[in-house]
Amino acid sequence: MMLEGDAEVRARVDRVEEMLRHVCGEEEFSCFVSDEATLFDVCTLGPEEIVDRLASRYGRKVQLSELHLPIWKLVDRLGATS
């Protein structure tokens, strides 16, 4: 099995880490996040709970379709509105 790269995630490591700690908590904090990973790949919460946690952090409701974006793209999108 070959792991995907993580160059895009590493370029935004502080913002990705902050989002994952807020959404997933310390219990599920992932040591490696590939550029292709979505929140569903690193978090066991359901979509509604993820949307609620993102809204509480970023001040806007995230669409379900946005949860299917790679994490680094979601961080960029949320960063543009926070």
PDB file with one MODEL, atoms N, CA, C and O in Angstrom:
MODEL        1
ATOM      1  N   MET A   1       0.841  -1.190   0.000  1.00  0.00           N
ATOM      2  CA  MET A   1       0.000   0.000   0.000  1.00  0.00           C
ATOM      3  C   MET A   1       0.884   1.251   0.000  1.00  0.00           C
ATOM      4  O   MET A   1       1.822   1.363   0.789  1.00  0.00           O
ATOM      5  N   MET A   2       0.573   2.167  -0.880  1.00  0.00           N
ATOM      6  CA  MET A   2       1.349   3.392  -0.977  1.00  0.00           C
ATOM      7  C   MET A   2       0.542   4.557  -0.396  1.00  0.00           C
ATOM      8  O   MET A   2      -0.630   4.737  -0.729  1.00  0.00           O
ATOM      9  N   LEU A   3       1.170   5.333   0.462  1.00  0.00           N
ATOM     10  CA  LEU A   3       0.509   6.498   1.042  1.00  0.00           C
ATOM     11  C   LEU A   3       0.543   7.653   0.054  1.00  0.00           C
ATOM     12  O   LEU A   3       1.510   7.836  -0.685  1.00  0.00           O
ATOM     13  N   GLU A   4      -0.521   8.419   0.061  1.00  0.00           N
ATOM     14  CA  GLU A   4      -0.550   9.637  -0.744  1.00  0.00           C
ATOM     15  C   GLU A   4       0.403  10.648  -0.111  1.00  0.00           C
ATOM     16  O   GLU A   4       0.764  10.518   1.059  1.00  0.00           O
ATOM     17  N   GLY A   5       0.803  11.638  -0.875  1.00  0.00           N
ATOM     18  CA  GLY A   5       1.668  12.686  -0.358  1.00  0.00           C
ATOM     19  C   GLY A   5       0.937  13.598   0.618  1.00  0.00           C
ATOM     20  O   GLY A   5      -0.280  13.507   0.785  1.00  0.00           O
ATOM     21  N   ASP A   6       1.690  14.470   1.251  1.00  0.00           N
ATOM     22  CA  ASP A   6       1.087  15.393   2.208  1.00  0.00           C
ATOM     23  C   ASP A   6       1.650  16.806   2.086  1.00  0.00           C
ATOM     24  O   ASP A   6       1.618  17.571   3.050  1.00  0.00           O
ATOM     25  N   ALA A   7       2.162  17.155   0.915  1.00  0.00           N
ATOM     26  CA  ALA A   7       2.775  18.475   0.716  1.00  0.00           C
ATOM     27  C   ALA A   7       1.788  19.616   0.957  1.00  0.00           C
ATOM     28  O   ALA A   7       2.143  20.620   1.574  1.00  0.00           O
ATOM     29  N   GLU A   8       0.558  19.469   0.476  1.00  0.00           N
ATOM     30  CA  GLU A   8      -0.452  20.528   0.659  1.00  0.00           C
ATOM     31  C   GLU A   8      -0.837  20.656   2.137  1.00  0.00           C
ATOM     32  O   GLU A   8      -1.003  21.766   2.644  1.00  0.00           O
ATOM     33  N   VAL A   9      -0.976  19.530   2.816  1.00  0.00           N
ATOM     34  CA  VAL A   9      -1.294  19.555   4.253  1.00  0.00           C
ATOM     35  C   VAL A   9      -0.140  20.198   5.022  1.00  0.00           C
ATOM     36  O   VAL A   9      -0.369  21.056   5.874  1.00  0.00           O
ATOM     37  N   ARG A  10       1.088  19.793   4.730  1.00  0.00           N
ATOM     38  CA  ARG A  10       2.249  20.365   5.424  1.00  0.00           C
ATOM     39  C   ARG A  10       2.362  21.869   5.197  1.00  0.00           C
ATOM     40  O   ARG A  10       2.807  22.594   6.087  1.00  0.00           O
ATOM     41  N   ALA A  11       1.970  22.342   4.028  1.00  0.00           N
ATOM     42  CA  ALA A  11       2.025  23.780   3.737  1.00  0.00           C
ATOM     43  C   ALA A  11       1.054  24.573   4.607  1.00  0.00           C
ATOM     44  O   ALA A  11       1.187  25.789   4.743  1.00  0.00           O
ATOM     45  N   ARG A  12       0.077  23.880   5.198  1.00  0.00           N
ATOM     46  CA  ARG A  12      -0.943  24.529   6.024  1.00  0.00           C
ATOM     47  C   ARG A  12      -1.014  23.857   7.395  1.00  0.00           C
ATOM     48  O   ARG A  12      -2.070  23.859   8.029  1.00  0.00           O
ATOM     49  N   VAL A  13       0.079  23.293   7.849  1.00  0.00           N
ATOM     50  CA  VAL A  13       0.063  22.415   9.018  1.00  0.00           C
ATOM     51  C   VAL A  13      -0.571  23.062  10.247  1.00  0.00           C
ATOM     52  O   VAL A  13      -1.323  22.390  10.953  1.00  0.00           O
ATOM     53  N   ASP A  14      -0.307  24.316  10.529  1.00  0.00           N
ATOM     54  CA  ASP A  14      -0.874  24.952  11.721  1.00  0.00           C
ATOM     55  C   ASP A  14      -2.396  25.042  11.635  1.00  0.00           C
ATOM     56  O   ASP A  14      -3.097  24.746  12.603  1.00  0.00           O
ATOM     57  N   ARG A  15      -2.903  25.455  10.467  1.00  0.00           N
ATOM     58  CA  ARG A  15      -4.353  25.576  10.313  1.00  0.00           C
ATOM     59  C   ARG A  15      -5.041  24.215  10.276  1.00  0.00           C
ATOM     60  O   ARG A  15      -6.138  24.063  10.812  1.00  0.00           O
ATOM     61  N   VAL A  16      -4.409  23.224   9.650  1.00  0.00           N
ATOM     62  CA  VAL A  16      -4.975  21.875   9.618  1.00  0.00           C
ATOM     63  C   VAL A  16      -5.017  21.304  11.031  1.00  0.00           C
ATOM     64  O   VAL A  16      -6.032  20.748  11.450  1.00  0.00           O
ATOM     65  N   GLU A  17      -3.917  21.441  11.762  1.00  0.00           N
ATOM     66  CA  GLU A  17      -3.863  20.933  13.135  1.00  0.00           C
ATOM     67  C   GLU A  17      -4.931  21.589  14.003  1.00  0.00           C
ATOM     68  O   GLU A  17      -5.617  20.906  14.764  1.00  0.00           O
ATOM     69  N   GLU A  18      -5.074  22.905  13.895  1.00  0.00           N
ATOM     70  CA  GLU A  18      -6.085  23.609  14.681  1.00  0.00           C
ATOM     71  C   GLU A  18      -7.489  23.083  14.373  1.00  0.00           C
ATOM     72  O   GLU A  18      -8.270  22.828  15.290  1.00  0.00           O
ATOM     73  N   MET A  19      -7.809  22.923  13.097  1.00  0.00           N
ATOM     74  CA  MET A  19      -9.131  22.434  12.734  1.00  0.00           C
ATOM     75  C   MET A  19      -9.356  21.011  13.241  1.00  0.00           C
ATOM     76  O   MET A  19     -10.417  20.706  13.786  1.00  0.00           O
ATOM     77  N   LEU A  20      -8.371  20.149  13.064  1.00  0.00           N
ATOM     78  CA  LEU A  20      -8.543  18.763  13.498  1.00  0.00           C
ATOM     79  C   LEU A  20      -8.669  18.650  15.010  1.00  0.00           C
ATOM     80  O   LEU A  20      -9.457  17.842  15.501  1.00  0.00           O
ATOM     81  N   ARG A  21      -7.917  19.436  15.748  1.00  0.00           N
ATOM     82  CA  ARG A  21      -8.048  19.408  17.217  1.00  0.00           C
ATOM     83  C   ARG A  21      -9.431  19.888  17.635  1.00  0.00           C
ATOM     84  O   ARG A  21     -10.010  19.356  18.582  1.00  0.00           O
ATOM     85  N   HIS A  22      -9.964  20.882  16.942  1.00  0.00           N
ATOM     86  CA  HIS A  22     -11.290  21.400  17.276  1.00  0.00           C
ATOM     87  C   HIS A  22     -12.389  20.403  16.910  1.00  0.00           C
ATOM     88  O   HIS A  22     -13.320  20.198  17.689  1.00  0.00           O
ATOM     89  N   VAL A  23     -12.295  19.798  15.760  1.00  0.00           N
ATOM     90  CA  VAL A  23     -13.338  18.893  15.281  1.00  0.00           C
ATOM     91  C   VAL A  23     -13.193  17.502  15.903  1.00  0.00           C
ATOM     92  O   VAL A  23     -14.155  16.963  16.451  1.00  0.00           O
ATOM     93  N   CYS A  24     -12.025  16.939  15.822  1.00  0.00           N
ATOM     94  CA  CYS A  24     -11.817  15.548  16.233  1.00  0.00           C
ATOM     95  C   CYS A  24     -11.461  15.398  17.706  1.00  0.00           C
ATOM     96  O   CYS A  24     -11.722  14.352  18.301  1.00  0.00           O
ATOM     97  N   GLY A  25     -10.873  16.422  18.297  1.00  0.00           N
ATOM     98  CA  GLY A  25     -10.413  16.324  19.668  1.00  0.00           C
ATOM     99  C   GLY A  25      -9.090  15.582  19.752  1.00  0.00           C
ATOM    100  O   GLY A  25      -8.585  15.067  18.754  1.00  0.00           O
ATOM    101  N   GLU A  26      -8.547  15.537  20.936  1.00  0.00           N
ATOM    102  CA  GLU A  26      -7.254  14.887  21.150  1.00  0.00           C
ATOM    103  C   GLU A  26      -7.328  13.377  20.949  1.00  0.00           C
ATOM    104  O   GLU A  26      -6.356  12.756  20.519  1.00  0.00           O
ATOM    105  N   GLU A  27      -8.484  12.788  21.260  1.00  0.00           N
ATOM    106  CA  GLU A  27      -8.625  11.330  21.179  1.00  0.00           C
ATOM    107  C   GLU A  27      -8.429  10.808  19.765  1.00  0.00           C
ATOM    108  O   GLU A  27      -7.877   9.723  19.577  1.00  0.00           O
ATOM    109  N   GLU A  28      -8.867  11.555  18.781  1.00  0.00           N
ATOM    110  CA  GLU A  28      -8.803  11.109  17.387  1.00  0.00           C
ATOM    111  C   GLU A  28      -7.790  11.883  16.551  1.00  0.00           C
ATOM    112  O   GLU A  28      -7.765  11.757  15.327  1.00  0.00           O
ATOM    113  N   PHE A  29      -6.959  12.678  17.208  1.00  0.00           N
ATOM    114  CA  PHE A  29      -6.021  13.500  16.455  1.00  0.00           C
ATOM    115  C   PHE A  29      -5.083  12.605  15.657  1.00  0.00           C
ATOM    116  O   PHE A  29      -4.410  11.746  16.226  1.00  0.00           O
ATOM    117  N   SER A  30      -5.036  12.800  14.361  1.00  0.00           N
ATOM    118  CA  SER A  30      -4.277  11.952  13.452  1.00  0.00           C
ATOM    119  C   SER A  30      -2.829  12.436  13.330  1.00  0.00           C
ATOM    120  O   SER A  30      -2.566  13.634  13.226  1.00  0.00           O
ATOM    121  N   CYS A  31      -1.905  11.485  13.346  1.00  0.00           N
ATOM    122  CA  CYS A  31      -0.479  11.813  13.187  1.00  0.00           C
ATOM    123  C   CYS A  31      -0.117  12.102  11.742  1.00  0.00           C
ATOM    124  O   CYS A  31       0.803  12.876  11.479  1.00  0.00           O
ATOM    125  N   PHE A  32      -0.823  11.493  10.805  1.00  0.00           N
ATOM    126  CA  PHE A  32      -0.546  11.707   9.393  1.00  0.00           C
ATOM    127  C   PHE A  32      -1.855  11.962   8.669  1.00  0.00           C
ATOM    128  O   PHE A  32      -2.828  11.229   8.843  1.00  0.00           O
ATOM    129  N   VAL A  33      -1.869  13.002   7.860  1.00  0.00           N
ATOM    130  CA  VAL A  33      -3.032  13.327   7.043  1.00  0.00           C
ATOM    131  C   VAL A  33      -2.534  13.532   5.619  1.00  0.00           C
ATOM    132  O   VAL A  33      -1.746  14.440   5.354  1.00  0.00           O
ATOM    133  N   SER A  34      -2.991  12.694   4.716  1.00  0.00           N
ATOM    134  CA  SER A  34      -2.561  12.825   3.321  1.00  0.00           C
ATOM    135  C   SER A  34      -3.309  13.967   2.648  1.00  0.00           C
ATOM    136  O   SER A  34      -4.315  14.459   3.158  1.00  0.00           O
ATOM    137  N   ASP A  35      -2.801  14.372   1.505  1.00  0.00           N
ATOM    138  CA  ASP A  35      -3.448  15.439   0.739  1.00  0.00           C
ATOM    139  C   ASP A  35      -4.832  15.037   0.248  1.00  0.00           C
ATOM    140  O   ASP A  35      -5.644  15.907  -0.068  1.00  0.00           O
ATOM    141  N   GLU A  36      -5.115  13.761   0.176  1.00  0.00           N
ATOM    142  CA  GLU A  36      -6.405  13.280  -0.307  1.00  0.00           C
ATOM    143  C   GLU A  36      -7.422  13.041   0.811  1.00  0.00           C
ATOM    144  O   GLU A  36      -8.598  12.814   0.526  1.00  0.00           O
ATOM    145  N   ALA A  37      -6.997  13.085   2.070  1.00  0.00           N
ATOM    146  CA  ALA A  37      -7.875  12.763   3.204  1.00  0.00           C
ATOM    147  C   ALA A  37      -8.965  13.813   3.385  1.00  0.00           C
ATOM    148  O   ALA A  37      -8.727  15.011   3.234  1.00  0.00           O
ATOM    149  N   THR A  38     -10.158  13.341   3.708  1.00  0.00           N
ATOM    150  CA  THR A  38     -11.268  14.210   4.101  1.00  0.00           C
ATOM    151  C   THR A  38     -11.472  14.054   5.593  1.00  0.00           C
ATOM    152  O   THR A  38     -10.850  13.196   6.219  1.00  0.00           O
ATOM    153  N   LEU A  39     -12.340  14.878   6.171  1.00  0.00           N
ATOM    154  CA  LEU A  39     -12.630  14.739   7.596  1.00  0.00           C
ATOM    155  C   LEU A  39     -13.207  13.364   7.922  1.00  0.00           C
ATOM    156  O   LEU A  39     -12.996  12.844   9.018  1.00  0.00           O
ATOM    157  N   PHE A  40     -13.928  12.782   6.983  1.00  0.00           N
ATOM    158  CA  PHE A  40     -14.492  11.450   7.216  1.00  0.00           C
ATOM    159  C   PHE A  40     -13.410  10.380   7.348  1.00  0.00           C
ATOM    160  O   PHE A  40     -13.648   9.327   7.939  1.00  0.00           O
ATOM    161  N   ASP A  41     -12.226  10.641   6.801  1.00  0.00           N
ATOM    162  CA  ASP A  41     -11.120   9.687   6.891  1.00  0.00           C
ATOM    163  C   ASP A  41     -10.407   9.736   8.235  1.00  0.00           C
ATOM    164  O   ASP A  41      -9.748   8.768   8.613  1.00  0.00           O
ATOM    165  N   VAL A  42     -10.524  10.833   8.960  1.00  0.00           N
ATOM    166  CA  VAL A  42      -9.756  10.994  10.206  1.00  0.00           C
ATOM    167  C   VAL A  42     -10.629  11.181  11.440  1.00  0.00           C
ATOM    168  O   VAL A  42     -10.112  11.308  12.550  1.00  0.00           O
ATOM    169  N   CYS A  43     -11.926  11.200  11.261  1.00  0.00           N
ATOM    170  CA  CYS A  43     -12.843  11.510  12.365  1.00  0.00           C
ATOM    171  C   CYS A  43     -14.024  10.542  12.330  1.00  0.00           C
ATOM    172  O   CYS A  43     -14.547  10.236  11.258  1.00  0.00           O
ATOM    173  N   THR A  44     -14.441  10.064  13.494  1.00  0.00           N
ATOM    174  CA  THR A  44     -15.563   9.119  13.555  1.00  0.00           C
ATOM    175  C   THR A  44     -16.906   9.798  13.788  1.00  0.00           C
ATOM    176  O   THR A  44     -17.935   9.124  13.843  1.00  0.00           O
ATOM    177  N   LEU A  45     -16.912  11.114  13.925  1.00  0.00           N
ATOM    178  CA  LEU A  45     -18.175  11.822  14.144  1.00  0.00           C
ATOM    179  C   LEU A  45     -19.048  11.761  12.892  1.00  0.00           C
ATOM    180  O   LEU A  45     -18.551  11.588  11.779  1.00  0.00           O
ATOM    181  N   GLY A  46     -20.343  11.905  13.092  1.00  0.00           N
ATOM    182  CA  GLY A  46     -21.261  11.979  11.977  1.00  0.00           C
ATOM    183  C   GLY A  46     -21.215  13.353  11.329  1.00  0.00           C
ATOM    184  O   GLY A  46     -20.688  14.300  11.913  1.00  0.00           O
ATOM    185  N   PRO A  47     -21.759  13.465  10.134  1.00  0.00           N
ATOM    186  CA  PRO A  47     -21.710  14.735   9.402  1.00  0.00           C
ATOM    187  C   PRO A  47     -22.316  15.912  10.160  1.00  0.00           C
ATOM    188  O   PRO A  47     -21.766  17.013  10.126  1.00  0.00           O
ATOM    189  N   GLU A  48     -23.429  15.700  10.838  1.00  0.00           N
ATOM    190  CA  GLU A  48     -24.083  16.805  11.550  1.00  0.00           C
ATOM    191  C   GLU A  48     -23.198  17.345  12.665  1.00  0.00           C
ATOM    192  O   GLU A  48     -23.094  18.557  12.855  1.00  0.00           O
ATOM    193  N   GLU A  49     -22.556  16.434  13.405  1.00  0.00           N
ATOM    194  CA  GLU A  49     -21.668  16.848  14.496  1.00  0.00           C
ATOM    195  C   GLU A  49     -20.451  17.594  13.945  1.00  0.00           C
ATOM    196  O   GLU A  49     -20.019  18.589  14.527  1.00  0.00           O
ATOM    197  N   ILE A  50     -19.906  17.127  12.843  1.00  0.00           N
ATOM    198  CA  ILE A  50     -18.766  17.815  12.220  1.00  0.00           C
ATOM    199  C   ILE A  50     -19.179  19.215  11.777  1.00  0.00           C
ATOM    200  O   ILE A  50     -18.458  20.182  12.024  1.00  0.00           O
ATOM    201  N   VAL A  51     -20.330  19.329  11.126  1.00  0.00           N
ATOM    202  CA  VAL A  51     -20.830  20.630  10.679  1.00  0.00           C
ATOM    203  C   VAL A  51     -21.014  21.566  11.873  1.00  0.00           C
ATOM    204  O   VAL A  51     -20.647  22.738  11.798  1.00  0.00           O
ATOM    205  N   ASP A  52     -21.574  21.067  12.965  1.00  0.00           N
ATOM    206  CA  ASP A  52     -21.774  21.892  14.166  1.00  0.00           C
ATOM    207  C   ASP A  52     -20.449  22.373  14.744  1.00  0.00           C
ATOM    208  O   ASP A  52     -20.318  23.539  15.116  1.00  0.00           O
ATOM    209  N   ARG A  53     -19.475  21.484  14.820  1.00  0.00           N
ATOM    210  CA  ARG A  53     -18.177  21.867  15.385  1.00  0.00           C
ATOM    211  C   ARG A  53     -17.451  22.869  14.497  1.00  0.00           C
ATOM    212  O   ARG A  53     -16.820  23.801  14.997  1.00  0.00           O
ATOM    213  N   LEU A  54     -17.535  22.685  13.190  1.00  0.00           N
ATOM    214  CA  LEU A  54     -16.924  23.658  12.282  1.00  0.00           C
ATOM    215  C   LEU A  54     -17.621  25.010  12.380  1.00  0.00           C
ATOM    216  O   LEU A  54     -16.964  26.051  12.372  1.00  0.00           O
ATOM    217  N   ALA A  55     -18.944  24.996  12.472  1.00  0.00           N
ATOM    218  CA  ALA A  55     -19.694  26.252  12.584  1.00  0.00           C
ATOM    219  C   ALA A  55     -19.322  26.996  13.860  1.00  0.00           C
ATOM    220  O   ALA A  55     -19.207  28.221  13.851  1.00  0.00           O
ATOM    221  N   SER A  56     -19.135  26.268  14.953  1.00  0.00           N
ATOM    222  CA  SER A  56     -18.787  26.937  16.213  1.00  0.00           C
ATOM    223  C   SER A  56     -17.391  27.551  16.145  1.00  0.00           C
ATOM    224  O   SER A  56     -17.128  28.557  16.804  1.00  0.00           O
ATOM    225  N   ARG A  57     -16.506  26.964  15.367  1.00  0.00           N
ATOM    226  CA  ARG A  57     -15.144  27.487  15.247  1.00  0.00           C
ATOM    227  C   ARG A  57     -15.028  28.588  14.193  1.00  0.00           C
ATOM    228  O   ARG A  57     -14.341  29.586  14.410  1.00  0.00           O
ATOM    229  N   TYR A  58     -15.699  28.407  13.055  1.00  0.00           N
ATOM    230  CA  TYR A  58     -15.488  29.318  11.928  1.00  0.00           C
ATOM    231  C   TYR A  58     -16.623  30.307  11.701  1.00  0.00           C
ATOM    232  O   TYR A  58     -16.521  31.181  10.840  1.00  0.00           O
ATOM    233  N   GLY A  59     -17.700  30.179  12.465  1.00  0.00           N
ATOM    234  CA  GLY A  59     -18.764  31.164  12.404  1.00  0.00           C
ATOM    235  C   GLY A  59     -19.657  31.091  11.182  1.00  0.00           C
ATOM    236  O   GLY A  59     -20.363  32.051  10.872  1.00  0.00           O
ATOM    237  N   ARG A  60     -19.636  29.968  10.486  1.00  0.00           N
ATOM    238  CA  ARG A  60     -20.556  29.790   9.364  1.00  0.00           C
ATOM    239  C   ARG A  60     -20.877  28.314   9.209  1.00  0.00           C
ATOM    240  O   ARG A  60     -20.080  27.441   9.556  1.00  0.00           O
ATOM    241  N   LYS A  61     -22.063  28.061   8.680  1.00  0.00           N
ATOM    242  CA  LYS A  61     -22.479  26.686   8.456  1.00  0.00           C
ATOM    243  C   LYS A  61     -21.754  26.144   7.232  1.00  0.00           C
ATOM    244  O   LYS A  61     -21.738  26.770   6.173  1.00  0.00           O
ATOM    245  N   VAL A  62     -21.166  24.991   7.393  1.00  0.00           N
ATOM    246  CA  VAL A  62     -20.463  24.320   6.319  1.00  0.00           C
ATOM    247  C   VAL A  62     -21.447  23.387   5.626  1.00  0.00           C
ATOM    248  O   VAL A  62     -22.207  22.681   6.288  1.00  0.00           O
ATOM    249  N   GLN A  63     -21.435  23.383   4.319  1.00  0.00           N
ATOM    250  CA  GLN A  63     -22.309  22.504   3.553  1.00  0.00           C
ATOM    251  C   GLN A  63     -21.775  21.073   3.602  1.00  0.00           C
ATOM    252  O   GLN A  63     -20.565  20.862   3.676  1.00  0.00           O
ATOM    253  N   LEU A  64     -22.674  20.096   3.562  1.00  0.00           N
ATOM    254  CA  LEU A  64     -22.273  18.700   3.585  1.00  0.00           C
ATOM    255  C   LEU A  64     -21.295  18.392   2.448  1.00  0.00           C
ATOM    256  O   LEU A  64     -20.349  17.627   2.635  1.00  0.00           O
ATOM    257  N   SER A  65     -21.516  18.971   1.297  1.00  0.00           N
ATOM    258  CA  SER A  65     -20.618  18.719   0.163  1.00  0.00           C
ATOM    259  C   SER A  65     -19.185  19.164   0.467  1.00  0.00           C
ATOM    260  O   SER A  65     -18.233  18.569  -0.037  1.00  0.00           O
ATOM    261  N   GLU A  66     -19.029  20.202   1.283  1.00  0.00           N
ATOM    262  CA  GLU A  66     -17.692  20.687   1.638  1.00  0.00           C
ATOM    263  C   GLU A  66     -16.929  19.673   2.499  1.00  0.00           C
ATOM    264  O   GLU A  66     -15.698  19.662   2.499  1.00  0.00           O
ATOM    265  N   LEU A  67     -17.653  18.828   3.228  1.00  0.00           N
ATOM    266  CA  LEU A  67     -17.000  17.826   4.063  1.00  0.00           C
ATOM    267  C   LEU A  67     -16.304  16.753   3.229  1.00  0.00           C
ATOM    268  O   LEU A  67     -15.469  16.008   3.742  1.00  0.00           O
ATOM    269  N   HIS A  68     -16.643  16.676   1.958  1.00  0.00           N
ATOM    270  CA  HIS A  68     -16.019  15.707   1.062  1.00  0.00           C
ATOM    271  C   HIS A  68     -14.775  16.270   0.375  1.00  0.00           C
ATOM    272  O   HIS A  68     -14.111  15.564  -0.384  1.00  0.00           O
ATOM    273  N   LEU A  69     -14.461  17.537   0.639  1.00  0.00           N
ATOM    274  CA  LEU A  69     -13.234  18.134   0.108  1.00  0.00           C
ATOM    275  C   LEU A  69     -12.030  17.583   0.867  1.00  0.00           C
ATOM    276  O   LEU A  69     -12.153  17.234   2.041  1.00  0.00           O
ATOM    277  N   PRO A  70     -10.878  17.501   0.221  1.00  0.00           N
ATOM    278  CA  PRO A  70      -9.670  17.195   0.992  1.00  0.00           C
ATOM    279  C   PRO A  70      -9.507  18.223   2.112  1.00  0.00           C
ATOM    280  O   PRO A  70      -9.861  19.391   1.951  1.00  0.00           O
ATOM    281  N   ILE A  71      -8.976  17.781   3.230  1.00  0.00           N
ATOM    282  CA  ILE A  71      -8.869  18.643   4.412  1.00  0.00           C
ATOM    283  C   ILE A  71      -8.158  19.956   4.101  1.00  0.00           C
ATOM    284  O   ILE A  71      -8.591  21.010   4.566  1.00  0.00           O
ATOM    285  N   TRP A  72      -7.085  19.916   3.330  1.00  0.00           N
ATOM    286  CA  TRP A  72      -6.361  21.156   3.047  1.00  0.00           C
ATOM    287  C   TRP A  72      -7.203  22.139   2.253  1.00  0.00           C
ATOM    288  O   TRP A  72      -7.089  23.349   2.449  1.00  0.00           O
ATOM    289  N   LYS A  73      -8.050  21.636   1.356  1.00  0.00           N
ATOM    290  CA  LYS A  73      -8.934  22.526   0.601  1.00  0.00           C
ATOM    291  C   LYS A  73     -10.016  23.108   1.501  1.00  0.00           C
ATOM    292  O   LYS A  73     -10.378  24.276   1.363  1.00  0.00           O
ATOM    293  N   LEU A  74     -10.531  22.302   2.420  1.00  0.00           N
ATOM    294  CA  LEU A  74     -11.530  22.798   3.367  1.00  0.00           C
ATOM    295  C   LEU A  74     -10.930  23.870   4.262  1.00  0.00           C
ATOM    296  O   LEU A  74     -11.573  24.886   4.526  1.00  0.00           O
ATOM    297  N   VAL A  75      -9.715  23.661   4.730  1.00  0.00           N
ATOM    298  CA  VAL A  75      -9.031  24.662   5.554  1.00  0.00           C
ATOM    299  C   VAL A  75      -8.871  25.964   4.783  1.00  0.00           C
ATOM    300  O   VAL A  75      -9.092  27.039   5.342  1.00  0.00           O
ATOM    301  N   ASP A  76      -8.495  25.890   3.522  1.00  0.00           N
ATOM    302  CA  ASP A  76      -8.370  27.108   2.710  1.00  0.00           C
ATOM    303  C   ASP A  76      -9.701  27.806   2.575  1.00  0.00           C
ATOM    304  O   ASP A  76      -9.778  29.027   2.715  1.00  0.00           O
ATOM    305  N   ARG A  77     -10.752  27.053   2.307  1.00  0.00           N
ATOM    306  CA  ARG A  77     -12.074  27.643   2.144  1.00  0.00           C
ATOM    307  C   ARG A  77     -12.546  28.300   3.438  1.00  0.00           C
ATOM    308  O   ARG A  77     -13.075  29.411   3.410  1.00  0.00           O
ATOM    309  N   LEU A  78     -12.360  27.631   4.561  1.00  0.00           N
ATOM    310  CA  LEU A  78     -12.779  28.180   5.843  1.00  0.00           C
ATOM    311  C   LEU A  78     -11.907  29.366   6.251  1.00  0.00           C
ATOM    312  O   LEU A  78     -12.385  30.305   6.886  1.00  0.00           O
ATOM    313  N   GLY A  79     -10.654  29.317   5.891  1.00  0.00           N
ATOM    314  CA  GLY A  79      -9.754  30.425   6.209  1.00  0.00           C
ATOM    315  C   GLY A  79     -10.123  31.700   5.492  1.00  0.00           C
ATOM    316  O   GLY A  79      -9.860  32.796   5.986  1.00  0.00           O
ATOM    317  N   ALA A  80     -10.729  31.564   4.336  1.00  0.00           N
ATOM    318  CA  ALA A  80     -11.148  32.737   3.564  1.00  0.00           C
ATOM    319  C   ALA A  80     -12.356  33.414   4.187  1.00  0.00           C
ATOM    320  O   ALA A  80     -12.660  34.561   3.860  1.00  0.00           O
ATOM    321  N   THR A  81     -13.057  32.707   5.095  1.00  0.00           N
ATOM    322  CA  THR A  81     -14.261  33.302   5.688  1.00  0.00           C
ATOM    323  C   THR A  81     -14.113  33.590   7.174  1.00  0.00           C
ATOM    324  O   THR A  81     -15.000  34.196   7.774  1.00  0.00           O
ATOM    325  N   SER A  82     -13.007  33.167   7.779  1.00  0.00           N
ATOM    326  CA  SER A  82     -12.878  33.387   9.235  1.00  0.00           C
ATOM    327  C   SER A  82     -12.077  34.618   9.553  1.00  0.00           C
ATOM    328  O   SER A  82     -11.879  34.939  10.725  1.00  0.00           O
TER     329      SER A  82
ENDMDL
END
